[in-house]
Amino acid sequence: MPALKASDFAAQVRWIGRVPVEGDAILSASADHLDLGFDGPIGERHSGRTRPSCSRVTAQHPRGTEIANVRQLSVVSAEELSMIASEIALDEIDPTWLGASLVIEGIPEFTLVPPSSRLQGPDGVTLIIDMENRPCHLPAREIEAVHPGRGKAFKAAAQNRRGVTAWVERPGRLALGDSLRLHVPDQPVWRHLDKARA
């Protein structure tokens, strides 16, 4: 019996972005497709098999330690972006402000799908979801630059709605309108989870 099961959920790719290699801003630029290799999006700043560790993993590694890159892509939900926008009194959240790679639509509470779930595209291209992408000050700064007074509310509004980070398990191409089938791990929730988080 497979350890990963295809679910009844599929998402449509509604927006694609690339963060340019040059510069240090979080902003992504819209595109009509994304070519993905084992290193991640080809010709994009977040590609690479490894990356320097950041503040998210300082409990495991000193900052700057070379570790595997499981943050090759930032995947966000159109539904959750709408919720964030509503909460901070904007008509919409531009995914470029978040440095998003993909905006998808059709999976409820997408940010909370289990780690190690897969999103699989039409040509077999497969992304492994690492974990929730916690809200930070970088998108807030971009929003504040365009809508003064609104950016400071982003982090609270984006809690459990910021999407996930992912990495490439199987290379391929994703294009606007493609369908991504969600595959989830076939295992119960660990009953000691609350104690482990304490």
C-alpha positions as CSV (number, residue, x, y, z in Angstrom):
1,M,0.0,0.0,0.0
2,P,1.5,3.4,-1.0
3,A,2.6,5.7,1.9
4,L,1.3,8.7,-0.2
5,K,-2.2,8.7,-1.4
6,A,-3.8,10.8,-4.1
7,S,-6.5,13.0,-2.6
8,D,-9.7,14.2,-4.1
9,F,-8.2,17.8,-4.1
10,A,-6.7,19.4,-7.1
11,A,-5.6,23.0,-7.4
12,Q,-5.3,25.2,-10.5
13,V,-2.2,27.3,-11.1
14,R,-3.5,30.9,-11.1
15,W,-0.3,32.9,-11.0
16,I,3.4,32.2,-11.5
17,G,6.4,34.2,-10.4
18,R,10.2,34.3,-10.4
19,V,12.4,36.2,-8.0
20,P,15.3,37.6,-10.1
21,V,18.8,36.3,-9.3
22,E,20.1,39.9,-9.2
23,G,19.3,42.1,-6.3
24,D,18.1,41.4,-2.8
25,A,14.5,42.5,-2.8
26,I,11.8,39.8,-2.1
27,L,9.7,40.9,-5.1
28,S,8.9,38.3,-7.7
29,A,8.0,39.0,-11.3
30,S,5.1,37.4,-13.0
31,A,5.6,34.7,-15.7
32,D,3.5,32.3,-17.8
33,H,5.5,29.2,-16.9
34,L,8.1,27.8,-14.6
35,D,10.7,25.3,-15.6
36,L,11.8,23.2,-12.7
37,G,14.9,21.1,-12.2
38,F,16.1,19.2,-9.2
39,D,17.7,22.6,-8.1
40,G,14.3,24.3,-8.2
41,P,13.1,27.0,-10.6
42,I,15.6,27.4,-13.3
43,G,17.2,30.9,-13.4
44,E,15.7,32.0,-10.1
45,R,17.2,33.3,-6.8
46,H,15.8,30.5,-4.6
47,S,17.1,27.6,-6.8
48,G,19.9,25.4,-5.6
49,R,20.4,22.0,-3.9
50,T,21.7,23.7,-0.8
51,R,21.3,27.1,0.9
52,P,22.7,28.9,4.0
53,S,20.6,28.3,7.1
54,C,18.5,31.2,8.3
55,S,16.7,32.3,11.4
56,R,14.0,29.7,10.9
57,V,16.3,26.8,11.8
58,T,18.7,28.3,14.4
59,A,17.6,25.7,16.9
60,Q,19.2,23.1,14.6
61,H,22.0,24.9,12.9
62,P,24.2,28.0,13.4
63,R,23.1,30.8,11.0
64,G,24.8,30.5,7.6
65,T,25.4,26.7,7.8
66,E,25.1,25.0,4.4
67,I,21.9,22.9,4.5
68,A,19.6,21.2,2.0
69,N,17.4,23.7,0.2
70,V,13.8,22.7,1.0
71,R,12.7,26.3,0.3
72,Q,13.1,26.3,-3.5
73,L,9.5,27.6,-4.0
74,S,6.9,29.6,-2.1
75,V,3.4,28.4,-2.9
76,V,0.4,30.4,-1.7
77,S,-3.4,30.0,-2.0
78,A,-5.6,32.4,-3.8
79,E,-8.3,31.9,-1.3
80,E,-6.0,32.6,1.7
81,L,-4.6,35.7,-0.1
82,S,-8.2,37.0,-0.4
83,M,-8.7,36.5,3.4
84,I,-5.5,38.4,4.2
85,A,-6.4,41.2,1.9
86,S,-9.9,41.5,3.5
87,E,-8.4,41.5,7.0
88,I,-6.0,44.4,6.2
89,A,-8.6,46.3,4.2
90,L,-7.1,45.9,0.7
91,D,-8.9,44.8,-2.5
92,E,-6.2,42.2,-3.1
93,I,-2.7,41.0,-2.2
94,D,-0.3,41.2,-5.1
95,P,1.7,37.9,-5.0
96,T,4.8,39.8,-6.1
97,W,4.9,41.4,-2.7
98,L,5.3,38.0,-1.1
99,G,8.0,36.8,-3.5
100,A,5.6,34.0,-4.5
101,S,6.5,31.3,-7.0
102,L,2.9,29.9,-7.4
103,V,-0.6,31.0,-6.5
104,I,-2.9,28.1,-6.6
105,E,-6.7,27.8,-6.1
106,G,-8.9,24.9,-5.0
107,I,-7.4,23.4,-1.8
108,P,-9.1,24.5,1.4
109,E,-6.8,25.6,4.3
110,F,-3.9,25.1,2.0
111,T,-1.3,26.5,4.4
112,L,-2.1,23.7,6.8
113,V,-1.7,20.7,4.5
114,P,0.6,18.0,6.1
115,P,4.3,18.4,5.5
116,S,5.6,15.9,2.9
117,S,2.4,16.2,0.9
118,R,3.0,16.4,-2.9
119,L,1.6,18.6,-5.6
120,Q,1.8,16.8,-8.9
121,G,1.4,18.5,-12.3
122,P,0.2,17.2,-15.7
123,D,3.7,16.1,-17.0
124,G,4.5,14.4,-13.7
125,V,6.4,17.4,-12.2
126,T,6.2,17.0,-8.5
127,L,6.7,19.4,-5.6
128,I,7.2,18.2,-2.0
129,I,5.7,20.5,0.6
130,D,8.2,21.1,3.3
131,M,6.2,23.1,5.9
132,E,4.2,26.2,6.6
133,N,5.9,29.4,5.5
134,R,5.5,31.6,8.5
135,P,4.7,35.3,8.0
136,C,7.7,37.7,8.2
137,H,8.4,41.4,7.9
138,L,9.6,41.3,4.3
139,P,6.1,41.2,2.6
140,A,4.9,43.6,5.2
141,R,7.6,46.1,4.1
142,E,6.6,45.8,0.5
143,I,2.9,46.3,1.3
144,E,3.7,49.3,3.4
145,A,5.6,50.9,0.6
146,V,2.5,50.7,-1.7
147,H,-0.2,51.1,0.9
148,P,1.1,53.1,3.9
149,G,-0.4,51.9,7.2
150,R,-1.5,48.5,5.9
151,G,1.7,46.6,5.8
152,K,2.1,46.5,9.6
153,A,-1.1,44.4,9.8
154,F,0.2,41.7,7.4
155,K,1.9,39.4,9.9
156,A,-1.1,38.9,12.1
157,A,-3.5,38.6,9.1
158,A,-1.3,36.1,7.4
159,Q,-1.0,33.7,10.4
160,N,-1.8,30.1,9.0
161,R,-2.5,31.7,5.6
162,R,1.0,32.5,4.3
163,G,1.3,29.3,2.2
164,V,4.1,26.7,2.2
165,T,7.6,26.2,1.1
166,A,8.3,23.4,-1.3
167,W,11.1,21.7,-3.3
168,V,11.3,19.7,-6.5
169,E,11.0,15.9,-6.3
170,R,10.5,15.4,-10.0
171,P,11.5,18.1,-12.6
172,G,9.1,19.4,-15.3
173,R,7.2,22.5,-16.3
174,L,4.3,24.3,-14.7
175,A,2.1,26.7,-16.7
176,L,-0.8,29.0,-16.0
177,G,-4.0,26.9,-15.7
178,D,-2.3,23.6,-15.0
179,S,-3.9,21.3,-12.5
180,L,-2.0,20.1,-9.4
181,R,-3.2,17.0,-7.7
182,L,-2.6,16.9,-3.9
183,H,-1.1,13.6,-2.5
184,V,-1.0,13.3,1.3
185,P,0.9,11.0,3.6
186,D,-1.1,8.0,4.8
187,Q,-0.3,8.2,8.5
188,P,-2.1,9.2,11.7
189,V,-1.3,12.4,13.6
190,W,1.5,11.8,16.1
191,R,-0.3,11.8,19.5
192,H,2.7,13.5,21.3
193,L,2.6,16.5,19.0
194,D,1.5,19.0,21.7
195,K,4.2,17.9,24.1
196,A,6.9,18.1,21.3
197,R,5.8,21.7,20.6
198,A,6.1,22.8,24.3
